[in-house]
Amino acid sequence: MNFNRVFAIVLRHIFTTMHQLERFFDVIISPVLVLILWGFLSKYVQNIQSQQLAAFLLGGMILWVVFEKVSTDIGVNFMFEIWDRNIINLLASPITFWEFLTGLLTISFIKIIIALISMWLMAGIFYNFQITSLGFGLALLWINLFIFAVSFGIFNVSLVLRYGHSIGPLTWILPFFVQPFAAVFYPVNILPPFFQKIAWVIPISHVFEGMRYTLKFGQFDFNSFWLATLLNMAYMAGSVAFFTFIFKKVLKSGRLVKLI
């Protein structure tokens, strides 16, 4: 692993983000607009229900953005390389594919930190909601969200390698298929029994359950944390194994050239 090459990938995406409106929108404008939408909805719900419910909605939305942005950003940045006809140039250079993926992960990490800071400030100023009320548990929740998002992103890249750029739009659509089962804005126990079984094998459902428990009782839910961690380990191992298998198959068949 050559970190100078990883830094080169990160630097390239920083420069392109600064000069391409759609990328800048994805980093700054989009999270703020989502926060404004859900913030006012939460404020309305607060007036008719309770302050705790509003905190559940805002906290769920902010943590969901972590998963949604990271998981889609990895696939979308990979698609940008294909659309810019740069993927073959990258792979013809000394940069390995794992170094390239590490660069994509790093730039996704930087973007989500910027998005989180902007949402934290907006939530505090306009809606009097402090995400830091979760304390140190926020970092633990965030780590599990990020790990599952990375697994999801690697899976997305594997699908693009296997089926070509025509499947690219799935990279930002697939996370929303997970959302109904992830218990982002409501507890798992309100789902139908069959859906509950699906929810319990998704790591981020335990993250959001843990968030609500912390906001409600003021204590960190370690049971949810360890369940999410164990599931994440399994998903990460599976996504890496799947990517390795697909990448070797694509190299052997010569399908990589057809991506452009």
N, C-alpha and C positions, 0 to 999 in steps of 0.2 A: 504494500500500500504506500504510494508516493503522495504525501500530503501537499506537495507543490502542485501536482496535477489536479488534485481535488480542489485546491484554492483557485486554480485557473478556471475550473467549471463554475465555481461560485461567483468569481469576478465577472465572468461573461454574462451570467444571468442578472447580476446587479446592474451592469451597464445597459443590457437590453430592457430591463424593467424601468430604468430611468428614461428611456427613449421610446417606449411603446405604451400607448395609453391603456390598452387592454390589460397589460400586466400590472400597471400602476393601479388601475381600478380594482383589480383582484386583491391587491395587498392592503390598500387604505380605504377606498370608497365603499366597496362592497360590504365589508364587516360593519362599517359605521351605519350604512343604510339599513342593514338587517337589524342592528341594535335599535335604531330609531323605531322601526316598525314594531318589533316585539316589546320595546320599552313602553310605547304608548298603549299597546294592547295590555301589558302587565299593569300599567297604571289604571286602566279602566277596570280590569278584573279586581284590582286592589280595592277599588271603591265599592264593589258589590260583594266581595268575598272577604279576604283577609290579606294582611301584609305578608304573611308567610307564603301564601300561594303566589303572590307577585314575585317573591324572592326565588321560589322554585322555578318559575318560568324564565326569569332573567338569568339565573345561574345555569339552567339547562341550556339556554340558547348560547351563552358565552362558551360553555364547555363543548357544545356541539360544533361550534365554529372551529375549534381546535382539530377535532377529528375530520370534519368535512374539508377544511382547507388543506390540511397536510395530505390526506389520502388522495384528493383530486390533483393537488399541485404536482405531485411526483409524476403522475400519468400525463398531465397537461404539459409539463415542461418537456417530457420525453416526446410528446406529439409535436411541440414547437420545433424540436431538433429535426424531426422528420419533415415537417412542413417547410422549414428553412433549408431543406436538403443538406443538412450538416451532419447527420448521423454517421454517414459513411466516412466523412473526413475525421470525425472523432475516433471511430473505431480503427481507422488506418494509422492513427497516431499512436505513440507509446502508451496512451491512457487505456487502462483495462476497463472492462464494463463495470466491474465492482467499484472502481475509482469514480467512474462516471455516475453511478447510482449514489455513491456517498456524497458526491457534489450536489446532486439533486436533493438529497435528504437534508444537507446542510442549508441550502438556500430555502427550502421549505421551513426549516426550523427558524431561520432569521425572519421570514415573512410572518410566521404565526406569532412570534414575539412582538413584532411591530403591531399586528392586528390586535393582540391581547392588550397591549398598553393603550391603544386608542380606544378600545371598548371599555377598559377599566376606567379611563378618565371620563368617557361619555356617560357610563352608568352611574358614576359617582356624582357628576355635576347635574345631570338632568333627572335622574330617578332615585338618587340617594341610596343606591345599592352598592355595597362594598364587597367585591368578590373576595377580598382579603379576609372577610369574616370567617372564611373556611379555614384560616390559619395555615399551619404547615401541611395539613391534609390536602390543600389545593395543589401543592407540588406533587404529592403522591397520586392524586386523581389525574393530574395533567400528564404524568409520566405514562400511566396506563393508557390514556387516550392516544398519546403520541405513538406508543409502541404498536397499538392495533392499527392506527392510521398508516404507519410505515408498512406493516404486513399487507394491508389492503392495497397500498400504492404499488408494492412489489408485485402483487397478484395482477393488478391492472396492467403493468408494463409487460408481464408475461403473456397476457392475453393479446396485447398489441403485437408482440413479437410473433406469436403463433398465428394470428388471424389477419394481421396487416392493419394499416392505418384506417381502414373503413370502420373498424370497431372502436376507433378513438373516442367518439362521444360517450361511450360507456364509462370512460375514466372519470367523468364528472356526474354521471347519472347513477352509477351503482351505489354510492353512499346513501342516496335517498331511498333505496330499496331496504336498507338496513334500518333507517330511522323509525318506522312504525314499531319495530321489535326492540329498539334500543332503550325504550322508556325514558326518552329525553324530557318530555313535559308532563309525564304522568307515571304513576307507579306500575310495576309489572302486574300486580294482582288485579288490575282492572281489565287486563287482556283476557280473551277467551283461553281456556285451558291449553289448547294446542299451541296457540301463539306464545303462551307463557313458557312452554318447553323450548321453543325456539329462542326466546329472549334469554333464558338462563345459560345458553351455550354461546352467547355473544358477550365478549368481555366488557364492552362499554355500557351494557345494561346494568352491570354491577357498579360501574363507576357512577352512573346517574342515581342509582338507588343509594349509594354511599353519600353522594352530595346532598340528597334530600334528608338523609338521616342526620348528617352533620348540621345542616341548617335548622332542623327541627329540635334536636336534642343537645346540640353544642358539643357533641363527642364524635370522634372519628370512628367510622365503621370499618374495623380491621378485617372482619369476615368478608365483606364485599371486596375490599382491597386485595386480599390474598386469592380469592376466587378469580378476580379479574387478572391478576398476575399469572396464575397457573394457566388460565385459558390463553393468555397472550403468548406465553412460552410455546404452547402447542401451535398456535396460529403462525407465529413467526417461523418456527421450524418448518411448518408445512409450506409456507409461502416461499421461503428460501429454497427448499427442496424442489418445489414446483418450478421456480424460476430457473434453477440450475439445469433441470431436466429439459425444459423448453429451450433454453439458450443453446445447449449442446445439440439438440435436435435441429434447431434453426441453422446453426453453423454447418452442420453436416449436410443439410439439404440445400444450402445456398439461398434460403428464403430471405436472409437478412438484406440482400441487395434489392429485393422487390419492395422493401418498405418505402423506398423513394419513388 
